[in-house]
Amino acid sequence: MISNAPFMPADPSERFAVIFRALQRSVADNGYRLKIHGP
């Protein structure tokens, strides 16, 4: 079975950084799409 999952680093701190960046990107994209300005 072939997985399309993105590469996840073995180091827990790097893994956290990858997950956090993806979350930031998602929140920013949704905010832009919904025209939410500000924090």
DSSP file (Angstrom, degrees, kcal/mol; ACC not computed):
  #  RESIDUE AA STRUCTURE BP1 BP2  ACC     N-H-->O    O-->H-N    N-H-->O    O-->H-N    TCO  KAPPA ALPHA  PHI   PSI    X-CA   Y-CA   Z-CA
    1    1 A M              0   0    0      0, 0.0     2,-0.5     0, 0.0     0, 0.0   0.000 360.0 360.0 360.0 130.9    0.0    0.0    0.0
    2    2 A I        -     0   0    0      2,-0.0     2,-0.4     0, 0.0     0, 0.0  -0.812 360.0-151.1 -97.9 131.1    1.4    3.4   -1.0
    3    3 A S        -     0   0    0     -2,-0.5     0, 0.0     1,-0.1     0, 0.0  -0.809  14.7-159.4-103.6 142.2    0.8    6.3    1.4
    4    4 A N        +     0   0    0     -2,-0.4    -1,-0.1     2,-0.0    -2,-0.0   0.188  50.1 132.8 -99.0  14.6    0.5    9.9    0.4
    5    5 A A        -     0   0    0      1,-0.1     3,-0.1     3,-0.0    -2,-0.1  -0.380  62.2-109.2 -66.6 142.5    1.3   11.1    3.9
    6    6 A P        -     0   0    0      0, 0.0     2,-0.1     0, 0.0    -1,-0.1  -0.310  44.0 -84.1 -69.3 158.0    4.0   13.9    4.1
    7    7 A F        -     0   0    0      1,-0.0     0, 0.0    -2,-0.0     0, 0.0  -0.407  44.0-159.9 -62.5 130.8    7.4   13.1    5.4
    8    8 A M        -     0   0    0     -2,-0.1     7,-0.1    -3,-0.1    -1,-0.0  -0.972  15.7-127.3-116.6 123.4    7.5   13.3    9.2
    9    9 A P        -     0   0    0      0, 0.0     6,-0.1     0, 0.0     9,-0.0  -0.239  11.7-130.4 -64.5 156.8   10.9   13.7   10.9
   10   10 A A  S    S+     0   0    0      4,-0.1     3,-0.0     5,-0.0    -2,-0.0   0.803  84.1  89.8 -78.4 -30.3   11.9   11.3   13.6
   11   11 A D  S  > S-     0   0    0      1,-0.1     4,-2.5     2,-0.0     3,-0.3  -0.529  75.4-140.2 -71.6 126.4   13.0   14.0   16.1
   12   12 A P  H  > S+     0   0    0      0, 0.0     4,-2.4     0, 0.0     5,-0.2   0.856 100.5  51.6 -57.9 -37.5    9.9   15.0   18.3
   13   13 A S  H  > S+     0   0    0      2,-0.2     4,-1.9     1,-0.2     5,-0.1   0.885 112.0  46.3 -69.4 -36.1   10.8   18.7   18.2
   14   14 A E  H  > S+     0   0    0     -3,-0.3     4,-2.2     2,-0.2    -1,-0.2   0.884 111.4  52.4 -69.9 -37.8   11.1   18.7   14.4
   15   15 A R  H  X S+     0   0    0     -4,-2.5     4,-2.3     2,-0.2    -2,-0.2   0.918 109.0  49.9 -62.5 -43.5    7.8   16.8   14.2
   16   16 A F  H  X S+     0   0    0     -4,-2.4     4,-2.9     1,-0.2    -1,-0.2   0.911 109.4  51.9 -60.0 -43.2    6.1   19.4   16.4
   17   17 A A  H  X S+     0   0    0     -4,-1.9     4,-2.5     2,-0.2    -2,-0.2   0.898 109.5  49.3 -62.0 -41.2    7.5   22.2   14.2
   18   18 A V  H  X S+     0   0    0     -4,-2.2     4,-1.9     2,-0.2    -1,-0.2   0.929 114.4  44.9 -63.6 -45.3    6.1   20.5   11.0
   19   19 A I  H  X S+     0   0    0     -4,-2.3     4,-2.2     2,-0.2    -2,-0.2   0.916 113.5  50.0 -65.4 -43.0    2.7   20.0   12.6
   20   20 A F  H  X S+     0   0    0     -4,-2.9     4,-2.7     1,-0.2    -2,-0.2   0.903 109.5  50.7 -64.4 -41.9    2.6   23.6   14.0
   21   21 A R  H  X S+     0   0    0     -4,-2.5     4,-2.5     2,-0.2    -1,-0.2   0.898 110.1  50.4 -62.3 -39.9    3.6   25.1   10.6
   22   22 A A  H  X S+     0   0    0     -4,-1.9     4,-2.2     2,-0.2    -1,-0.2   0.901 111.3  48.7 -64.5 -40.3    0.8   23.1    8.9
   23   23 A L  H  X S+     0   0    0     -4,-2.2     4,-2.5     2,-0.2     5,-0.2   0.919 111.3  49.5 -64.5 -44.4   -1.7   24.4   11.5
   24   24 A Q  H  X S+     0   0    0     -4,-2.7     4,-2.6     1,-0.2     5,-0.2   0.925 111.3  49.5 -59.2 -45.3   -0.5   28.0   11.1
   25   25 A R  H  X S+     0   0    0     -4,-2.5     4,-2.6     1,-0.2    -1,-0.2   0.904 111.3  49.5 -61.3 -42.5   -0.9   27.7    7.3
   26   26 A S  H  X S+     0   0    0     -4,-2.2     4,-2.4     2,-0.2    -2,-0.2   0.923 112.3  46.6 -64.3 -45.7   -4.4   26.3    7.6
   27   27 A V  H  X S+     0   0    0     -4,-2.5     4,-2.5     1,-0.2    -2,-0.2   0.917 114.2  48.1 -63.6 -43.7   -5.5   29.0   10.0
   28   28 A A  H  X S+     0   0    0     -4,-2.6     4,-2.4    -5,-0.2    -2,-0.2   0.912 111.9  49.2 -64.6 -42.7   -4.1   31.7    7.8
   29   29 A D  H  X S+     0   0    0     -4,-2.6     4,-2.5    -5,-0.2    -2,-0.2   0.914 113.2  46.7 -63.9 -42.7   -5.6   30.3    4.6
   30   30 A N  H  X S+     0   0    0     -4,-2.4     4,-2.4     2,-0.2    -2,-0.2   0.899 111.5  51.3 -67.0 -39.7   -9.0   30.0    6.2
   31   31 A G  H  <>S+     0   0    0     -4,-2.5     5,-2.9     2,-0.2     4,-0.4   0.909 112.5  46.3 -61.7 -42.3   -8.8   33.5    7.6
   32   32 A Y  H ><5S+     0   0    0     -4,-2.4     3,-0.9     3,-0.2    -2,-0.2   0.921 112.8  49.7 -65.7 -43.9   -7.9   34.9    4.2
   33   33 A R  H 3<5S+     0   0    0     -4,-2.5    -2,-0.2     1,-0.2    -1,-0.2   0.875 115.7  42.3 -63.7 -37.9  -10.7   32.9    2.5
   34   34 A L  T 3<5S-     0   0    0     -4,-2.4    -1,-0.2    -5,-0.2    -2,-0.2   0.402 111.5-121.2 -90.6   3.0  -13.3   34.2    5.1
   35   35 A K  T < 5 +     0   0    0     -3,-0.9     2,-0.6    -4,-0.4    -3,-0.2   0.898  52.5 162.2  58.2  46.0  -11.8   37.7    4.9
   36   36 A I      < -     0   0    0     -5,-2.9     2,-0.4    -6,-0.1    -1,-0.2  -0.871  20.0-163.2 -96.0 119.5  -11.1   37.8    8.7
   37   37 A H        +     0   0    0     -2,-0.6    -5,-0.0     2,-0.0     0, 0.0  -0.873  46.8  17.2-108.8 135.8   -8.6   40.6    9.4
   38   38 A G              0   0    0     -2,-0.4    -2,-0.0     1,-0.2     0, 0.0  -0.251 360.0 360.0  98.2 173.2   -6.6   40.8   12.6
   39   39 A P              0   0    0      0, 0.0    -1,-0.2     0, 0.0    -2,-0.0   0.491 360.0 360.0 -71.4 360.0   -5.8   38.4   15.4
